[in-house]
């Protein structure tokens, strides 16, 4: 999908509306910030600091998964009619490819692999400041009735 293509998001989904949803949640506690909304992707950043590192002073794999699930969940819920449906995580996996040391900011981007009536599958790539992949993840979201 090119930048000129029609957006996959509901009309009421904006960068600001996504940012508002993070307030007073695990997302804000971990310093995750939604930074870009494209026609078919959402991008967020997260610092590698005392909230997100493990004892070796590198990004904790669980923090990477939180960033991935945040992106996939926000994306899935931004596609469905939220008066009728909600999307909840059903399964997530992650491959940790290289470390990101304390002091860096990592960036994640999600795009859909499949958007169905009852499930979605989203892919997430997390990169370090040099643009090197540090984690790849895939999440399956169940579409449930409200």
N, CA, C and O atoms as CSV, one atom per row, in Angstrom:
chain,resi,resn,atom,element,x,y,z
A,1,UNK,N,N,0.847,-1.170,0.000
A,1,UNK,CA,C,0.000,0.000,0.000
A,1,UNK,C,C,0.893,1.234,0.000
A,1,UNK,O,O,1.788,1.341,0.839
A,2,UNK,N,N,0.677,2.143,-0.897
A,2,UNK,CA,C,1.496,3.355,-0.976
A,2,UNK,C,C,0.909,4.427,-0.077
A,2,UNK,O,O,-0.225,4.313,0.389
A,3,UNK,N,N,1.701,5.479,0.163
A,3,UNK,CA,C,1.240,6.581,1.001
A,3,UNK,C,C,0.004,7.247,0.415
A,3,UNK,O,O,-0.806,7.799,1.161
A,4,UNK,N,N,-0.160,7.208,-0.913
A,4,UNK,CA,C,-1.328,7.826,-1.523
A,4,UNK,C,C,-2.559,6.922,-1.445
A,4,UNK,O,O,-3.670,7.363,-1.741
A,5,UNK,N,N,-2.371,5.676,-1.054
A,5,UNK,CA,C,-3.489,4.744,-0.961
A,5,UNK,C,C,-4.423,5.144,0.162
A,5,UNK,O,O,-4.044,5.865,1.085
A,6,UNK,N,N,-5.634,4.668,0.068
A,6,UNK,CA,C,-6.630,4.922,1.098
A,6,UNK,C,C,-6.187,4.265,2.404
A,6,UNK,O,O,-5.649,3.158,2.409
A,7,UNK,N,N,-6.420,4.949,3.479
A,7,UNK,CA,C,-6.061,4.459,4.794
A,7,UNK,C,C,-6.939,3.270,5.194
A,7,UNK,O,O,-8.112,3.206,4.827
A,8,UNK,N,N,-6.363,2.333,5.947
A,8,UNK,CA,C,-7.127,1.195,6.461
A,8,UNK,C,C,-7.830,1.542,7.777
A,8,UNK,O,O,-8.656,0.761,8.250
A,9,UNK,N,N,-7.525,2.677,8.367
A,9,UNK,CA,C,-8.032,3.036,9.689
A,9,UNK,C,C,-9.437,3.637,9.606
A,9,UNK,O,O,-9.814,4.237,8.599
A,10,UNK,N,N,-10.199,3.461,10.681
A,10,UNK,CA,C,-11.490,4.153,10.798
A,10,UNK,C,C,-11.256,5.659,10.678
A,10,UNK,O,O,-10.161,6.142,10.965
A,11,UNK,N,N,-12.256,6.383,10.265
A,11,UNK,CA,C,-12.132,7.825,10.052
A,11,UNK,C,C,-11.792,8.590,11.333
A,11,UNK,O,O,-11.141,9.632,11.270
A,12,UNK,N,N,-12.225,8.085,12.498
A,12,UNK,CA,C,-11.978,8.803,13.751
A,12,UNK,C,C,-10.603,8.516,14.362
A,12,UNK,O,O,-10.273,9.074,15.409
A,13,UNK,N,N,-9.803,7.665,13.734
A,13,UNK,CA,C,-8.486,7.312,14.266
A,13,UNK,C,C,-7.460,8.328,13.773
A,13,UNK,O,O,-7.244,8.494,12.572
A,14,UNK,N,N,-6.837,9.002,14.737
A,14,UNK,CA,C,-5.792,9.976,14.447
A,14,UNK,C,C,-4.589,9.684,15.337
A,14,UNK,O,O,-4.684,8.917,16.295
A,15,UNK,N,N,-3.477,10.294,15.017
A,15,UNK,CA,C,-2.298,10.140,15.863
A,15,UNK,C,C,-2.620,10.614,17.279
A,15,UNK,O,O,-2.232,9.966,18.251
A,16,UNK,N,N,-3.312,11.718,17.400
A,16,UNK,CA,C,-3.665,12.251,18.719
A,16,UNK,C,C,-4.610,11.321,19.472
A,16,UNK,O,O,-4.447,11.134,20.678
A,17,UNK,N,N,-5.591,10.733,18.792
A,17,UNK,CA,C,-6.520,9.817,19.491
A,17,UNK,C,C,-5.785,8.573,19.990
A,17,UNK,O,O,-6.107,8.049,21.057
A,18,UNK,N,N,-4.807,8.104,19.228
A,18,UNK,CA,C,-4.018,6.950,19.684
A,18,UNK,C,C,-3.179,7.333,20.901
A,18,UNK,O,O,-3.095,6.570,21.863
A,19,UNK,N,N,-2.562,8.509,20.861
A,19,UNK,CA,C,-1.751,8.964,22.000
A,19,UNK,C,C,-2.595,9.085,23.262
A,19,UNK,O,O,-2.126,8.749,24.349
A,20,UNK,N,N,-3.832,9.557,23.137
A,20,UNK,CA,C,-4.715,9.707,24.295
A,20,UNK,C,C,-5.015,8.368,24.958
A,20,UNK,O,O,-5.189,8.298,26.174
A,21,UNK,N,N,-5.075,7.303,24.157
A,21,UNK,CA,C,-5.391,5.981,24.702
A,21,UNK,C,C,-4.270,5.423,25.579
A,21,UNK,O,O,-4.499,4.478,26.334
A,22,UNK,N,N,-3.062,5.989,25.493
A,22,UNK,CA,C,-1.931,5.466,26.255
A,22,UNK,C,C,-1.867,6.002,27.677
A,22,UNK,O,O,-1.163,5.443,28.518
A,23,UNK,N,N,-2.594,7.079,27.955
A,23,UNK,CA,C,-2.484,7.739,29.256
A,23,UNK,C,C,-2.885,6.810,30.398
A,23,UNK,O,O,-3.898,6.113,30.331
A,24,UNK,N,N,-2.059,6.817,31.455
A,24,UNK,CA,C,-2.324,6.034,32.672
A,24,UNK,C,C,-2.460,4.539,32.401
A,24,UNK,O,O,-3.329,3.877,32.969
A,25,UNK,N,N,-1.602,4.012,31.535
A,25,UNK,CA,C,-1.584,2.583,31.221
A,25,UNK,C,C,-0.146,2.081,31.306
A,25,UNK,O,O,0.779,2.862,31.527
A,26,UNK,N,N,0.034,0.788,31.132
A,26,UNK,CA,C,1.380,0.219,31.045
A,26,UNK,C,C,2.165,0.888,29.922
A,26,UNK,O,O,3.378,1.070,30.023
A,27,UNK,N,N,1.474,1.247,28.869
A,27,UNK,CA,C,2.106,1.883,27.712
A,27,UNK,C,C,2.829,3.157,28.143
A,27,UNK,O,O,4.004,3.337,27.825
A,28,UNK,N,N,2.146,4.033,28.855
A,28,UNK,CA,C,2.791,5.278,29.291
A,28,UNK,C,C,3.845,5.004,30.366
A,28,UNK,O,O,4.881,5.669,30.400
A,29,UNK,N,N,3.591,4.042,31.231
A,29,UNK,CA,C,4.563,3.706,32.279
A,29,UNK,C,C,5.903,3.292,31.678
A,29,UNK,O,O,6.955,3.623,32.225
A,30,UNK,N,N,5.872,2.573,30.563
A,30,UNK,CA,C,7.114,2.101,29.936
A,30,UNK,C,C,7.733,3.123,28.992
A,30,UNK,O,O,8.782,2.869,28.399
A,31,UNK,N,N,7.092,4.272,28.851
A,31,UNK,CA,C,7.649,5.321,28.004
A,31,UNK,C,C,7.380,5.118,26.527
A,31,UNK,O,O,8.031,5.741,25.689
A,32,UNK,N,N,6.433,4.259,26.196
A,32,UNK,CA,C,6.083,4.025,24.786
A,32,UNK,C,C,5.314,5.228,24.280
A,32,UNK,O,O,4.372,5.694,24.921
A,33,UNK,N,N,5.723,5.725,23.123
A,33,UNK,CA,C,5.067,6.875,22.507
A,33,UNK,C,C,4.679,6.533,21.077
A,33,UNK,O,O,5.524,6.116,20.285
A,34,UNK,N,N,3.404,6.706,20.743
A,34,UNK,CA,C,2.944,6.518,19.370
A,34,UNK,C,C,3.434,7.736,18.585
A,34,UNK,O,O,3.099,8.871,18.925
A,35,UNK,N,N,4.226,7.504,17.538
A,35,UNK,CA,C,4.871,8.635,16.860
A,35,UNK,C,C,4.441,8.838,15.407
A,35,UNK,O,O,4.674,9.906,14.843
A,36,UNK,N,N,3.820,7.835,14.797
A,36,UNK,CA,C,3.446,8.001,13.390
A,36,UNK,C,C,2.278,7.083,13.046
A,36,UNK,O,O,2.194,5.947,13.512
A,37,UNK,N,N,1.384,7.609,12.219
A,37,UNK,CA,C,0.240,6.862,11.715
A,37,UNK,C,C,0.267,6.984,10.200
A,37,UNK,O,O,0.000,8.054,9.652
A,38,UNK,N,N,0.591,5.886,9.524
A,38,UNK,CA,C,0.604,5.873,8.061
A,38,UNK,C,C,-0.694,5.291,7.536
A,38,UNK,O,O,-1.599,4.989,8.314
A,39,UNK,N,N,-0.791,5.132,6.243
A,39,UNK,CA,C,-2.033,4.612,5.663
A,39,UNK,C,C,-2.293,3.158,6.046
A,39,UNK,O,O,-3.445,2.725,6.073
A,40,UNK,N,N,-1.227,2.392,6.345
A,40,UNK,CA,C,-1.404,0.993,6.738
A,40,UNK,C,C,-0.443,0.561,7.839
A,40,UNK,O,O,-0.195,-0.633,8.011
A,41,UNK,N,N,0.095,1.514,8.581
A,41,UNK,CA,C,1.023,1.163,9.659
A,41,UNK,C,C,0.907,2.150,10.811
A,41,UNK,O,O,0.440,3.279,10.656
A,42,UNK,N,N,1.357,1.674,11.986
A,42,UNK,CA,C,1.504,2.516,13.168
A,42,UNK,C,C,2.924,2.329,13.663
A,42,UNK,O,O,3.440,1.212,13.691
A,43,UNK,N,N,3.557,3.429,14.053
A,43,UNK,CA,C,4.934,3.399,14.540
A,43,UNK,C,C,4.971,3.986,15.951
A,43,UNK,O,O,4.286,4.967,16.246
A,44,UNK,N,N,5.782,3.370,16.820
A,44,UNK,CA,C,5.944,3.848,18.190
A,44,UNK,C,C,7.402,3.713,18.607
A,44,UNK,O,O,8.145,2.901,18.056
A,45,UNK,N,N,7.799,4.515,19.584
A,45,UNK,CA,C,9.155,4.438,20.125
A,45,UNK,C,C,9.091,4.070,21.602
A,45,UNK,O,O,8.071,4.260,22.266
A,46,UNK,N,N,10.215,3.535,22.103
A,46,UNK,CA,C,10.320,3.172,23.513
A,46,UNK,C,C,11.775,3.321,23.937
A,46,UNK,O,O,12.673,2.840,23.245
A,47,UNK,N,N,12.019,3.987,25.073
A,47,UNK,CA,C,13.397,4.116,25.539
A,47,UNK,C,C,13.906,2.815,26.160
A,47,UNK,O,O,13.143,2.049,26.748
A,48,UNK,N,N,15.187,2.588,26.017
A,48,UNK,CA,C,15.829,1.498,26.749
A,48,UNK,C,C,16.413,2.155,27.992
A,48,UNK,O,O,17.461,2.798,27.935
A,49,UNK,N,N,15.718,1.985,29.121
A,49,UNK,CA,C,16.114,2.619,30.376
A,49,UNK,C,C,15.780,1.694,31.530
A,49,UNK,O,O,15.539,0.505,31.319
A,50,UNK,N,N,15.761,2.220,32.745
A,50,UNK,CA,C,15.543,1.374,33.921
A,50,UNK,C,C,14.176,0.689,33.910
A,50,UNK,O,O,13.999,-0.333,34.572
A,51,UNK,N,N,13.212,1.231,33.173
A,51,UNK,CA,C,11.884,0.609,33.095
A,51,UNK,C,C,11.854,-0.569,32.137
A,51,UNK,O,O,10.999,-1.445,32.266
A,52,UNK,N,N,12.763,-0.606,31.187
A,52,UNK,CA,C,12.663,-1.565,30.083
A,52,UNK,C,C,13.884,-2.455,29.913
A,52,UNK,O,O,13.922,-3.277,28.998
A,53,UNK,N,N,14.885,-2.308,30.779
A,53,UNK,CA,C,16.102,-3.127,30.609
A,53,UNK,C,C,16.107,-4.309,31.563
A,53,UNK,O,O,15.368,-4.345,32.547
A,54,UNK,N,N,16.950,-5.264,31.248
A,54,UNK,CA,C,17.174,-6.408,32.129
A,54,UNK,C,C,18.510,-6.224,32.834
A,54,UNK,O,O,19.219,-5.265,32.530
A,55,UNK,N,N,18.886,-7.098,33.761
A,55,UNK,CA,C,20.100,-6.884,34.555
A,55,UNK,C,C,21.398,-6.696,33.749
A,55,UNK,O,O,22.349,-6.102,34.256
A,56,UNK,N,N,21.450,-7.189,32.516
A,56,UNK,CA,C,22.645,-6.974,31.694
A,56,UNK,C,C,22.674,-5.580,31.072
A,56,UNK,O,O,23.574,-5.254,30.298
A,57,UNK,N,N,21.662,-4.747,31.427
A,57,UNK,CA,C,21.559,-3.360,30.953
A,57,UNK,C,C,21.310,-3.288,29.446
A,57,UNK,O,O,21.772,-2.374,28.764
A,58,UNK,N,N,20.567,-4.275,28.948
A,58,UNK,CA,C,20.089,-4.274,27.564
A,58,UNK,C,C,18.567,-4.405,27.604
A,58,UNK,O,O,17.991,-4.770,28.629
A,59,UNK,N,N,17.936,-4.107,26.495
A,59,UNK,CA,C,16.477,-4.169,26.420
A,59,UNK,C,C,15.974,-5.551,26.825
A,59,UNK,O,O,16.440,-6.569,26.313
A,60,UNK,N,N,15.037,-5.572,27.732
A,60,UNK,CA,C,14.409,-6.816,28.199
A,60,UNK,C,C,13.514,-7.353,27.077
A,60,UNK,O,O,12.770,-6.589,26.461
A,61,UNK,N,N,13.582,-8.647,26.811
A,61,UNK,CA,C,12.748,-9.244,25.775
A,61,UNK,C,C,11.271,-9.042,26.038
A,61,UNK,O,O,10.493,-8.864,25.101
A,62,UNK,N,N,10.873,-9.067,27.307
A,62,UNK,CA,C,9.477,-8.826,27.646
A,62,UNK,C,C,9.038,-7.416,27.303
A,62,UNK,O,O,7.884,-7.201,26.934
A,63,UNK,N,N,9.943,-6.448,27.417
A,63,UNK,CA,C,9.611,-5.067,27.042
A,63,UNK,C,C,9.388,-4.973,25.535
A,63,UNK,O,O,8.507,-4.248,25.075
A,64,UNK,N,N,10.190,-5.710,24.773
A,64,UNK,CA,C,9.979,-5.752,23.322
A,64,UNK,C,C,8.597,-6.308,23.003
A,64,UNK,O,O,7.915,-5.811,22.107
A,65,UNK,N,N,8.189,-7.333,23.732
A,65,UNK,CA,C,6.878,-7.939,23.510
A,65,UNK,C,C,5.763,-6.967,23.904
A,65,UNK,O,O,4.727,-6.921,23.241
A,66,UNK,N,N,5.958,-6.201,24.959
A,66,UNK,CA,C,4.962,-5.187,25.335
A,66,UNK,C,C,4.818,-4.163,24.210
A,66,UNK,O,O,3.698,-3.793,23.856
A,67,UNK,N,N,5.925,-3.705,23.648
A,67,UNK,CA,C,5.866,-2.757,22.532
A,67,UNK,C,C,5.148,-3.391,21.342
A,67,UNK,O,O,4.297,-2.755,20.720
A,68,UNK,N,N,5.484,-4.632,21.025
A,68,UNK,CA,C,4.845,-5.323,19.896
A,68,UNK,C,C,3.349,-5.488,20.125
A,68,UNK,O,O,2.553,-5.218,19.226
A,69,UNK,N,N,2.954,-5.933,21.327
A,69,UNK,CA,C,1.536,-6.139,21.592
A,69,UNK,C,C,0.780,-4.814,21.605
A,69,UNK,O,O,-0.368,-4.751,21.165
A,70,UNK,N,N,1.406,-3.772,22.100
A,70,UNK,CA,C,0.789,-2.452,22.080
A,70,UNK,C,C,0.484,-2.037,20.644
A,70,UNK,O,O,-0.629,-1.609,20.340
A,71,UNK,N,N,1.461,-2.163,19.775
A,71,UNK,CA,C,1.264,-1.773,18.374
A,71,UNK,C,C,0.192,-2.618,17.694
A,71,UNK,O,O,-0.696,-2.079,17.034
A,72,UNK,N,N,0.268,-3.940,17.852
A,72,UNK,CA,C,-0.711,-4.818,17.214
A,72,UNK,C,C,-2.118,-4.586,17.730
A,72,UNK,O,O,-3.078,-4.610,16.959
A,73,UNK,N,N,-2.245,-4.361,19.032
A,73,UNK,CA,C,-3.552,-4.137,19.632
A,73,UNK,C,C,-4.145,-2.805,19.188
A,73,UNK,O,O,-5.318,-2.731,18.823
A,74,UNK,N,N,-3.332,-1.754,19.221
A,74,UNK,CA,C,-3.818,-0.453,18.770
A,74,UNK,C,C,-4.253,-0.528,17.308
A,74,UNK,O,O,-5.292,0.017,16.936
A,75,UNK,N,N,-3.466,-1.197,16.490
A,75,UNK,CA,C,-3.769,-1.280,15.060
A,75,UNK,C,C,-5.064,-2.050,14.816
A,75,UNK,O,O,-5.932,-1.582,14.079
A,76,UNK,N,N,-5.200,-3.217,15.423
A,76,UNK,CA,C,-6.397,-4.031,15.207
A,76,UNK,C,C,-7.649,-3.276,15.645
A,76,UNK,O,O,-8.667,-3.304,14.954
A,77,UNK,N,N,-7.574,-2.606,16.785
A,77,UNK,CA,C,-8.735,-1.876,17.288
A,77,UNK,C,C,-9.029,-0.612,16.483
A,77,UNK,O,O,-10.137,-0.082,16.556
A,78,UNK,N,N,-8.069,-0.129,15.729
A,78,UNK,CA,C,-8.271,1.057,14.894
A,78,UNK,C,C,-8.918,0.719,13.556
A,78,UNK,O,O,-9.286,1.618,12.799
A,79,UNK,N,N,-9.060,-0.572,13.260
A,79,UNK,CA,C,-9.633,-1.023,11.990
A,79,UNK,C,C,-11.109,-1.397,12.140
A,79,UNK,O,O,-11.918,-1.126,11.253
A,80,UNK,N,N,-11.449,-2.018,13.261
A,80,UNK,CA,C,-12.816,-2.548,13.431
A,80,UNK,C,C,-13.794,-1.457,13.850
A,80,UNK,O,O,-13.397,-0.393,14.325
A,81,UNK,N,N,-15.064,-1.741,13.668
A,81,UNK,CA,C,-16.134,-0.865,14.153
A,81,UNK,C,C,-16.170,-1.027,15.669
A,81,UNK,O,O,-16.673,-2.027,16.180
A,82,UNK,N,N,-15.633,-0.037,16.387
A,82,UNK,CA,C,-15.491,-0.188,17.839
A,82,UNK,C,C,-16.801,-0.030,18.600
A,82,UNK,O,O,-16.811,-0.155,19.825
A,83,UNK,N,N,-17.900,0.240,17.916
A,83,UNK,CA,C,-19.202,0.212,18.599
A,83,UNK,C,C,-19.734,-1.218,18.686
A,83,UNK,O,O,-20.600,-1.511,19.510
A,84,UNK,N,N,-19.212,-2.109,17.833
A,84,UNK,CA,C,-19.674,-3.498,17.794
A,84,UNK,C,C,-18.614,-4.510,18.232
A,84,UNK,O,O,-18.945,-5.571,18.760
A,85,UNK,N,N,-17.337,-4.177,18.009
A,85,UNK,CA,C,-16.266,-5.154,18.215
A,85,UNK,C,C,-15.105,-4.566,19.012
A,85,UNK,O,O,-14.909,-3.352,19.065
A,86,UNK,N,N,-14.356,-5.455,19.620
A,86,UNK,CA,C,-13.073,-5.130,20.245
A,86,UNK,C,C,-12.094,-6.218,19.829
A,86,UNK,O,O,-12.490,-7.351,19.559
A,87,UNK,N,N,-10.829,-5.869,19.781
A,87,UNK,CA,C,-9.790,-6.845,19.437
A,87,UNK,C,C,-8.910,-7.068,20.653
A,87,UNK,O,O,-8.452,-6.119,21.290
A,88,UNK,N,N,-8.680,-8.334,20.964
A,88,UNK,CA,C,-7.856,-8.708,22.113
A,88,UNK,C,C,-6.792,-9.699,21.658
A,88,UNK,O,O,-7.004,-10.500,20.748
A,89,UNK,N,N,-5.645,-9.620,22.318
A,89,UNK,CA,C,-4.547,-10.498,21.964
A,89,UNK,C,C,-4.896,-11.953,22.217
A,89,UNK,O,O,-5.419,-12.308,23.273
A,90,UNK,N,N,-4.597,-12.797,21.225
A,90,UNK,CA,C,-4.855,-14.233,21.349
A,90,UNK,C,C,-3.544,-15.015,21.412
A,90,UNK,O,O,-3.440,-15.999,22.144
A,91,UNK,N,N,-2.550,-14.578,20.649
A,91,UNK,CA,C,-1.238,-15.244,20.637
A,91,UNK,C,C,-0.218,-14.247,20.141
A,91,UNK,O,O,-0.497,-13.461,19.236
A,92,UNK,N,N,0.976,-14.276,20.736
A,92,UNK,CA,C,2.068,-13.427,20.272
A,92,UNK,C,C,3.358,-14.224,20.346
A,92,UNK,O,O,3.554,-15.037,21.249
A,93,UNK,N,N,4.228,-13.979,19.388
A,93,UNK,CA,C,5.563,-14.566,19.456
A,93,UNK,C,C,6.571,-13.495,19.108
A,93,UNK,O,O,6.236,-12.481,18.497
A,94,UNK,N,N,7.808,-13.729,19.501
A,94,UNK,CA,C,8.862,-12.758,19.236
A,94,UNK,C,C,10.191,-13.474,19.083
A,94,UNK,O,O,10.507,-14.406,19.823
A,95,UNK,N,N,10.955,-13.021,18.115
A,95,UNK,CA,C,12.329,-13.473,17.942
A,95,UNK,C,C,13.231,-12.288,18.253
A,95,UNK,O,O,13.154,-11.246,17.604
A,96,UNK,N,N,14.086,-12.461,19.253
A,96,UNK,CA,C,15.011,-11.406,19.661
A,96,UNK,C,C,16.301,-11.614,18.876
A,96,UNK,O,O,16.955,-12.648,19.013
A,97,UNK,N,N,16.668,-10.637,18.057
A,97,UNK,CA,C,17.753,-10.801,17.092
A,97,UNK,C,C,19.085,-10.220,17.538
A,97,UNK,O,O,20.136,-10.793,17.253
A,98,UNK,N,N,19.054,-9.087,18.234
A,98,UNK,CA,C,20.285,-8.465,18.724
A,98,UNK,C,C,19.940,-7.563,19.892
A,98,UNK,O,O,18.791,-7.140,20.023
A,99,UNK,N,N,20.911,-7.257,20.745
A,99,UNK,CA,C,20.620,-6.432,21.921
A,99,UNK,C,C,20.535,-4.947,21.571
A,99,UNK,O,O,21.084,-4.485,20.570
A,100,UNK,N,N,19.833,-4.229,22.425
A,100,UNK,CA,C,19.800,-2.763,22.377
A,100,UNK,C,C,20.195,-2.281,23.772
A,100,UNK,O,O,19.491,-2.564,24.742
A,101,UNK,N,N,21.305,-1.563,23.886
A,101,UNK,CA,C,21.789,-1.153,25.204
A,101,UNK,C,C,21.001,0.014,25.804
A,101,UNK,O,O,20.343,0.776,25.096
A,102,UNK,N,N,21.090,0.127,27.133
A,102,UNK,CA,C,20.502,1.255,27.843
A,102,UNK,C,C,21.020,2.549,27.211
A,102,UNK,O,O,22.192,2.665,26.853
A,103,UNK,N,N,20.120,3.502,27.090
A,103,UNK,CA,C,20.471,4.794,26.488
A,103,UNK,C,C,19.947,4.950,25.078
A,103,UNK,O,O,19.868,6.067,24.567
A,104,UNK,N,N,19.590,3.852,24.445
A,104,UNK,CA,C,19.021,3.924,23.103
A,104,UNK,C,C,17.511,4.084,23.170
A,104,UNK,O,O,16.894,3.901,24.219
A,105,UNK,N,N,16.934,4.431,22.030
A,105,UNK,CA,C,15.488,4.432,21.840
A,105,UNK,C,C,15.207,3.460,20.701
A,105,UNK,O,O,15.803,3.567,19.629
A,106,UNK,N,N,14.308,2.518,20.929
A,106,UNK,CA,C,13.941,1.579,19.870
A,106,UNK,C,C,12.625,2.036,19.249
A,106,UNK,O,O,11.827,2.726,19.884
A,107,UNK,N,N,12.415,1.640,18.005
A,107,UNK,CA,C,11.211,2.012,17.267
A,107,UNK,C,C,10.567,0.758,16.708
A,107,UNK,O,O,11.234,-0.087,16.111
A,108,UNK,N,N,9.257,0.648,16.909
A,108,UNK,CA,C,8.501,-0.479,16.375
A,108,UNK,C,C,7.497,0.002,15.350
A,108,UNK,O,O,6.958,1.105,15.445
A,109,UNK,N,N,7.256,-0.850,14.367
A,109,UNK,CA,C,6.263,-0.546,13.335
A,109,UNK,C,C,5.433,-1.797,13.088
A,109,UNK,O,O,5.974,-2.899,13.000
A,110,UNK,N,N,4.130,-1.628,12.976
A,110,UNK,CA,C,3.249,-2.754,12.703
A,110,UNK,C,C,2.486,-2.534,11.414
A,110,UNK,O,O,2.077,-1.422,11.081
A,111,UNK,N,N,2.309,-3.640,10.696
A,111,UNK,CA,C,1.502,-3.674,9.473
A,111,UNK,C,C,0.703,-4.979,9.478
A,111,UNK,O,O,1.125,-5.966,10.080
A,112,UNK,N,N,-0.450,-4.980,8.807
A,112,UNK,CA,C,-1.273,-6.193,8.822
A,112,UNK,C,C,-0.752,-7.263,7.857
A,112,UNK,O,O,-0.287,-6.964,6.757
A,113,UNK,N,N,-0.845,-8.507,8.302
A,113,UNK,CA,C,-0.678,-9.659,7.412
A,113,UNK,C,C,-2.055,-10.139,6.958
A,113,UNK,O,O,-2.230,-10.584,5.824
A,114,UNK,N,N,-3.038,-10.037,7.876
A,114,UNK,CA,C,-4.397,-10.513,7.590
A,114,UNK,C,C,-5.373,-9.734,8.452
A,114,UNK,O,O,-5.187,-9.620,9.663
A,115,UNK,N,N,-6.413,-9.197,7.828
A,115,UNK,CA,C,-7.497,-8.541,8.560
A,115,UNK,C,C,-8.780,-9.273,8.185
A,115,UNK,O,O,-9.338,-9.066,7.108
A,116,UNK,N,N,-9.235,-10.132,9.092
A,116,UNK,CA,C,-10.439,-10.918,8.845
A,116,UNK,C,C,-11.579,-10.474,9.737
A,116,UNK,O,O,-11.428,-9.574,10.563
A,117,UNK,N,N,-12.724,-11.118,9.559
A,117,UNK,CA,C,-13.914,-10.776,10.337
A,117,UNK,C,C,-13.784,-11.205,11.798
A,117,UNK,O,O,-14.338,-10.543,12.676
A,118,UNK,N,N,-13.067,-12.293,12.081
A,118,UNK,CA,C,-12.966,-12.820,13.436
A,118,UNK,C,C,-11.551,-12.848,13.997
A,118,UNK,O,O,-11.359,-13.091,15.188
A,119,UNK,N,N,-10.557,-12.600,13.143
A,119,UNK,CA,C,-9.182,-12.537,13.634
A,119,UNK,C,C,-8.341,-11.659,12.718
A,119,UNK,O,O,-8.636,-11.489,11.535
A,120,UNK,N,N,-7.292,-11.112,13.302
A,120,UNK,CA,C,-6.297,-10.342,12.562
A,120,UNK,C,C,-4.929,-10.932,12.888
A,120,UNK,O,O,-4.725,-11.487,13.967
A,121,UNK,N,N,-4.002,-10.809,11.953
A,121,UNK,CA,C,-2.603,-11.149,12.213
A,121,UNK,C,C,-1.781,-9.934,11.799
A,121,UNK,O,O,-1.864,-9.470,10.662
A,122,UNK,N,N,-0.987,-9.427,12.737
A,122,UNK,CA,C,-0.169,-8.242,12.518
A,122,UNK,C,C,1.307,-8.601,12.717
A,122,UNK,O,O,1.654,-9.373,13.611
A,123,UNK,N,N,2.154,-8.038,11.883
A,123,UNK,CA,C,3.595,-8.201,12.019
A,123,UNK,C,C,4.195,-6.937,12.600
A,123,UNK,O,O,3.779,-5.827,12.267
A,124,UNK,N,N,5.174,-7.112,13.470
A,124,UNK,CA,C,5.829,-5.979,14.122
A,124,UNK,C,C,7.336,-6.141,13.987
A,124,UNK,O,O,7.881,-7.206,14.280
A,125,UNK,N,N,8.002,-5.093,13.546
A,125,UNK,CA,C,9.463,-5.050,13.522
A,125,UNK,C,C,9.906,-3.979,14.506
A,125,UNK,O,O,9.361,-2.875,14.519
A,126,UNK,N,N,10.892,-4.307,15.328
A,126,UNK,CA,C,11.457,-3.345,16.270
A,126,UNK,C,C,12.916,-3.134,15.883
A,126,UNK,O,O,13.686,-4.087,15.755
A,127,UNK,N,N,13.283,-1.852,15.697
A,127,UNK,CA,C,14.625,-1.499,15.241
A,127,UNK,C,C,15.343,-0.634,16.277
A,127,UNK,O,O,14.720,0.077,17.065
A,128,UNK,N,N,16.673,-0.719,16.249
A,128,UNK,CA,C,17.472,0.157,17.103
A,128,UNK,C,C,17.692,1.492,16.382
A,128,UNK,O,O,17.142,1.718,15.304
A,129,UNK,N,N,18.480,2.352,16.968
A,129,UNK,CA,C,18.701,3.684,16.405
A,129,UNK,C,C,19.461,3.656,15.076
A,129,UNK,O,O,19.418,4.626,14.318
A,130,UNK,N,N,20.149,2.563,14.793
A,130,UNK,CA,C,20.872,2.437,13.509
A,130,UNK,C,C,19.987,1.843,12.423
A,130,UNK,O,O,20.419,1.684,11.282
A,131,UNK,N,N,18.744,1.514,12.779
A,131,UNK,CA,C,17.837,0.897,11.818
A,131,UNK,C,C,18.008,-0.601,11.708
A,131,UNK,O,O,17.456,-1.224,10.802
A,132,UNK,N,N,18.769,-1.190,12.623
A,132,UNK,CA,C,18.978,-2.645,12.642
A,132,UNK,C,C,17.825,-3.300,13.397
A,132,UNK,O,O,17.414,-2.823,14.455
A,133,UNK,N,N,17.307,-4.397,12.844
A,133,UNK,CA,C,16.240,-5.125,13.527
A,133,UNK,C,C,16.770,-5.743,14.811
A,133,UNK,O,O,17.800,-6.417,14.812
A,134,UNK,N,N,16.057,-5.507,15.896
A,134,UNK,CA,C,16.426,-6.160,17.155
A,134,UNK,C,C,15.406,-7.215,17.547
A,134,UNK,O,O,15.707,-8.121,18.323
A,135,UNK,N,N,14.182,-7.095,17.002
A,135,UNK,CA,C,13.133,-8.056,17.330
A,135,UNK,C,C,12.109,-8.061,16.204
A,135,UNK,O,O,11.770,-7.014,15.652
A,136,UNK,N,N,11.620,-9.252,15.872
A,136,UNK,CA,C,10.469,-9.380,14.972
A,136,UNK,C,C,9.405,-10.155,15.723
A,136,UNK,O,O,9.706,-11.102,16.450
A,137,UNK,N,N,8.174,-9.751,15.544
A,137,UNK,CA,C,7.076,-10.342,16.303
A,137,UNK,C,C,5.853,-10.472,15.411
A,137,UNK,O,O,5.706,-9.769,14.412
A,138,UNK,N,N,4.989,-11.385,15.799
A,138,UNK,CA,C,3.706,-11.557,15.112
A,138,UNK,C,C,2.647,-11.755,16.186
A,138,UNK,O,O,2.835,-12.528,17.126
A,139,UNK,N,N,1.535,-11.050,16.034
A,139,UNK,CA,C,0.444,-11.181,16.993
A,139,UNK,C,C,-0.845,-11.527,16.276
A,139,UNK,O,O,-1.156,-10.975,15.221
A,140,UNK,N,N,-1.598,-12.460,16.871
A,140,UNK,CA,C,-2.933,-12.801,16.400
A,140,UNK,C,C,-3.914,-12.145,17.358
A,140,UNK,O,O,-3.839,-12.325,18.573
A,141,UNK,N,N,-4.828,-11.385,16.789
A,141,UNK,CA,C,-5.838,-10.676,17.569
A,141,UNK,C,C,-7.200,-11.324,17.304
A,141,UNK,O,O,-7.585,-11.524,16.152
A,142,UNK,N,N,-7.916,-11.645,18.368
A,142,UNK,CA,C,-9.289,-12.140,18.247
A,142,UNK,C,C,-10.216,-10.935,18.172
A,142,UNK,O,O,-10.082,-9.990,18.949
A,143,UNK,N,N,-11.145,-10.972,17.244
A,143,UNK,CA,C,-12.171,-9.925,17.122
A,143,UNK,C,C,-13.396,-10.444,17.862
A,143,UNK,O,O,-14.006,-11.436,17.464
A,144,UNK,N,N,-13.746,-9.752,18.948
A,144,UNK,CA,C,-14.860,-10.212,19.795
A,144,UNK,C,C,-16.004,-9.197,19.742
A,144,UNK,O,O,-15.799,-8.016,19.464
A,145,UNK,N,N,-17.209,-9.690,20.015
A,145,UNK,CA,C,-18.361,-8.800,20.108
A,145,UNK,C,C,-18.294,-8.013,21.396
A,145,UNK,O,O,-17.877,-8.535,22.430
A,146,UNK,N,N,-18.705,-6.755,21.339
A,146,UNK,CA,C,-18.758,-5.925,22.567
A,146,UNK,C,C,-19.995,-6.281,23.356
A,146,UNK,O,O,-20.237,-5.708,24.418
